[in-house]
Amino acid sequence: MQVSLETTGNIDRKMTVAVPADKIDSEVDKRLKGMVKRVKIDGFRPGKVPFSVVKKRYADSVRYEVVEKLLGSTFQEAAAQEKLRVAGLPEIDLKTMEEGKDMEYTASFQVYPEITIAGVETLSIARPVAAVDDADLAKMIDVIRGQNKDWQTVERAAENGDMIKVDFDGSVDGEAFEGGAATDYAVELGAGRMLKDFEEGLVGMKAGEEKTIDVAFPENYQADNLKGKTAQFKLTMKEVRAPVLPEVNEDFIKKFGLESGLVDEFHAEVKKNMERELANAIKSQLKQQVMDGLAELHTFDVPKVLVTDEIRYIRDEFSQNTGTSADNMPDELFAPQAERRVKLGLIVGEVIRQNDLKRDQARVDAMLESLASTYEDPQALMDYYRGNRQAMQTIEAAVMEEMIVDWVMEKATVTDEARDFDSVMNPNKQAQTEAA
């Protein structure tokens, strides 16, 4: 077998392969002879069909099967001979496959990029340092109370935070539109689930009051017939209910599985959960900084076939998470995220290989136990993971990512940054505040 390799780009290759005719012809003849005793052809007794007749009828189809198989096997042999790490399947251009002639084809493909891990020492990592204090705990207790609030009818005007019932009838240029009318419609004011003009128009109304307001629909509104339009809504306030927060007492505490009903124990449990979430948030932010740094440090071409595969995976993720089909969404929408994932995957893989990092089973067990501790039956969850190889691989991958972060942070410049609980748990809120 003759092989000629050409470099057509940073990771692009073209390989010409010639396979000797006798290798193909002998395999074709071998298969045809094996068919003699099996084929049935009118005019001949079973097993007595002459080889020449079998060859005349089946040679082309058998040759196609042989060539198809040899394309795969000879390409793999040629790639191994040239010490190539091929990314994905090649595009094959078959030149010849005639009897008595060498089979020749060209294969166009991409290889995995050569990556040299360097410069990690130049990275600067800001490590958040925070704790859960009494004020944070009190705020969280109020959040929990808010999540379990009741509603009480009041006679006053509606305020943000109230739950109201309203009849409304909307029109644009005097014409009613689909979805523009409802009776006894419940709205939690200030929750942002309705258009801003609509919610603001309800604030200050008492039960029994009526008024008409203008509501501007944004240019990107989902209904084409309402984009950029201003509608008039006739409102009739039916009921105003104010939130009533539950007391943190024995009955309230027992709803959360704490049979003792003790306030101190409830506070301790909430604080423990907050501390666990805080630790996870800090880990996540450190990982984000490390991965961003690794991505910025390394520039190389990413194999297109790997990006295409990752786009397919992200598309499936999007559909599962949103319940909306992404089949008609263009690949370009997911391409940047897919390319970044592939790039980081290649970098991380190279860090593992070059530094001979091995999975730490003790850390795997500790992570699984930590995950299981948040469930009602921890042992059942651990048994499930240990009995499900695919599920267990997600834990092992997470541990390996933590080990990568640790490896980078040992070499990078790490500065502790004092933060409060809220800014760590809501980094986007902090970023928006700083930008303002």
ChimeraX attribute file (.defattr): number of C-alpha atoms within 10 A of each C-alpha:
attribute: neighborCount
match mode: 1-to-1
recipient: residues
	/A:1	13
	/A:2	10
	/A:3	18
	/A:4	12
	/A:5	15
	/A:6	11
	/A:7	11
	/A:8	12
	/A:9	10
	/A:10	14
	/A:11	18
	/A:12	17
	/A:13	18
	/A:14	19
	/A:15	20
	/A:16	20
	/A:17	23
	/A:18	18
	/A:19	20
	/A:20	15
	/A:21	16
	/A:22	14
	/A:23	13
	/A:24	22
	/A:25	20
	/A:26	11
	/A:27	15
	/A:28	24
	/A:29	16
	/A:30	11
	/A:31	17
	/A:32	22
	/A:33	16
	/A:34	12
	/A:35	17
	/A:36	19
	/A:37	15
	/A:38	12
	/A:39	15
	/A:40	15
	/A:41	14
	/A:42	7
	/A:43	7
	/A:44	11
	/A:45	11
	/A:46	13
	/A:47	13
	/A:48	13
	/A:49	19
	/A:50	12
	/A:51	16
	/A:52	12
	/A:53	12
	/A:54	17
	/A:55	19
	/A:56	10
	/A:57	13
	/A:58	14
	/A:59	19
	/A:60	14
	/A:61	12
	/A:62	17
	/A:63	21
	/A:64	13
	/A:65	12
	/A:66	16
	/A:67	20
	/A:68	11
	/A:69	11
	/A:70	16
	/A:71	18
	/A:72	13
	/A:73	12
	/A:74	17
	/A:75	21
	/A:76	14
	/A:77	13
	/A:78	19
	/A:79	16
	/A:80	12
	/A:81	10
	/A:82	13
	/A:83	9
	/A:84	14
	/A:85	13
	/A:86	19
	/A:87	17
	/A:88	15
	/A:89	13
	/A:90	18
	/A:91	12
	/A:92	17
	/A:93	12
	/A:94	15
	/A:95	14
	/A:96	12
	/A:97	18
	/A:98	13
	/A:99	15
	/A:100	11
	/A:101	15
	/A:102	20
	/A:103	23
	/A:104	20
	/A:105	18
	/A:106	20
	/A:107	19
	/A:108	16
	/A:109	21
	/A:110	27
	/A:111	17
	/A:112	19
	/A:113	18
	/A:114	13
	/A:115	14
	/A:116	11
	/A:117	15
	/A:118	11
	/A:119	13
	/A:120	18
	/A:121	12
	/A:122	12
	/A:123	19
	/A:124	16
	/A:125	20
	/A:126	14
	/A:127	18
	/A:128	21
	/A:129	16
	/A:130	19
	/A:131	16
	/A:132	15
	/A:133	11
	/A:134	11
	/A:135	10
	/A:136	16
	/A:137	17
	/A:138	14
	/A:139	11
	/A:140	16
	/A:141	17
	/A:142	15
	/A:143	13
	/A:144	15
	/A:145	17
	/A:146	14
	/A:147	11
	/A:148	13
	/A:149	15
	/A:150	13
	/A:151	14
	/A:152	12
	/A:153	14
	/A:154	15
	/A:155	11
	/A:156	13
	/A:157	17
	/A:158	22
	/A:159	20
	/A:160	15
	/A:161	15
	/A:162	22
	/A:163	21
	/A:164	26
	/A:165	18
	/A:166	20
	/A:167	17
	/A:168	20
	/A:169	17
	/A:170	22
	/A:171	17
	/A:172	17
	/A:173	9
	/A:174	9
	/A:175	9
	/A:176	15
	/A:177	14
	/A:178	9
	/A:179	8
	/A:180	14
	/A:181	16
	/A:182	12
	/A:183	12
	/A:184	14
	/A:185	13
	/A:186	15
	/A:187	19
	/A:188	19
	/A:189	21
	/A:190	16
	/A:191	12
	/A:192	11
	/A:193	10
	/A:194	13
	/A:195	12
	/A:196	14
	/A:197	13
	/A:198	18
	/A:199	18
	/A:200	16
	/A:201	16
	/A:202	23
	/A:203	17
	/A:204	12
	/A:205	21
	/A:206	20
	/A:207	20
	/A:208	11
	/A:209	13
	/A:210	16
	/A:211	13
	/A:212	14
	/A:213	16
	/A:214	16
	/A:215	20
	/A:216	17
	/A:217	18
	/A:218	13
	/A:219	12
	/A:220	10
	/A:221	12
	/A:222	10
	/A:223	10
	/A:224	10
	/A:225	11
	/A:226	17
	/A:227	14
	/A:228	13
	/A:229	15
	/A:230	15
	/A:231	21
	/A:232	21
	/A:233	22
	/A:234	16
	/A:235	21
	/A:236	22
	/A:237	22
	/A:238	19
	/A:239	21
	/A:240	25
	/A:241	22
	/A:242	21
	/A:243	17
	/A:244	14
	/A:245	16
	/A:246	16
	/A:247	11
	/A:248	16
	/A:249	12
	/A:250	15
	/A:251	15
	/A:252	17
	/A:253	19
	/A:254	14
	/A:255	10
	/A:256	11
	/A:257	11
	/A:258	16
	/A:259	11
	/A:260	12
	/A:261	18
	/A:262	15
	/A:263	15
	/A:264	9
	/A:265	13
	/A:266	22
	/A:267	17
	/A:268	12
	/A:269	14
	/A:270	17
	/A:271	20
	/A:272	13
	/A:273	13
	/A:274	19
	/A:275	16
	/A:276	13
	/A:277	14
	/A:278	20
	/A:279	17
	/A:280	13
	/A:281	18
	/A:282	17
	/A:283	15
	/A:284	13
	/A:285	18
	/A:286	20
	/A:287	20
	/A:288	13
	/A:289	17
	/A:290	23
	/A:291	22
	/A:292	14
	/A:293	19
	/A:294	21
	/A:295	15
	/A:296	10
	/A:297	14
	/A:298	15
	/A:299	10
	/A:300	12
	/A:301	16
	/A:302	20
	/A:303	21
	/A:304	15
	/A:305	15
	/A:306	17
	/A:307	21
	/A:308	17
	/A:309	14
	/A:310	20
	/A:311	23
	/A:312	17
	/A:313	13
	/A:314	18
	/A:315	21
	/A:316	15
	/A:317	13
	/A:318	15
	/A:319	13
	/A:320	12
	/A:321	9
	/A:322	9
	/A:323	9
	/A:324	10
	/A:325	12
	/A:326	17
	/A:327	11
	/A:328	6
	/A:329	10
	/A:330	10
	/A:331	15
	/A:332	10
	/A:333	11
	/A:334	19
	/A:335	17
	/A:336	12
	/A:337	15
	/A:338	23
	/A:339	20
	/A:340	17
	/A:341	19
	/A:342	20
	/A:343	23
	/A:344	17
	/A:345	13
	/A:346	17
	/A:347	19
	/A:348	19
	/A:349	14
	/A:350	16
	/A:351	19
	/A:352	18
	/A:353	11
	/A:354	11
	/A:355	10
	/A:356	9
	/A:357	14
	/A:358	10
	/A:359	14
	/A:360	12
	/A:361	11
	/A:362	10
	/A:363	17
	/A:364	19
	/A:365	16
	/A:366	12
	/A:367	16
	/A:368	20
	/A:369	15
	/A:370	13
	/A:371	14
	/A:372	18
	/A:373	14
	/A:374	12
	/A:375	11
	/A:376	10
	/A:377	10
	/A:378	15
	/A:379	13
	/A:380	12
	/A:381	18
	/A:382	18
	/A:383	11
	/A:384	12
	/A:385	18
	/A:386	15
	/A:387	11
	/A:388	11
	/A:389	10
	/A:390	10
	/A:391	12
	/A:392	16
	/A:393	14
	/A:394	12
	/A:395	18
	/A:396	19
	/A:397	13
	/A:398	14
	/A:399	22
	/A:400	20
	/A:401	16
	/A:402	17
	/A:403	18
	/A:404	20
	/A:405	19
	/A:406	15
	/A:407	17
	/A:408	22
	/A:409	20
	/A:410	12
	/A:411	14
	/A:412	18
	/A:413	14
	/A:414	14
	/A:415	12
	/A:416	11
	/A:417	12
	/A:418	13
	/A:419	13
	/A:420	15
	/A:421	21
	/A:422	14
	/A:423	14
	/A:424	22
	/A:425	18
	/A:426	11
	/A:427	13
	/A:428	11
	/A:429	13
	/A:430	14
	/A:431	11
	/A:432	9
	/A:433	9
	/A:434	8
	/A:435	7
	/A:436	6
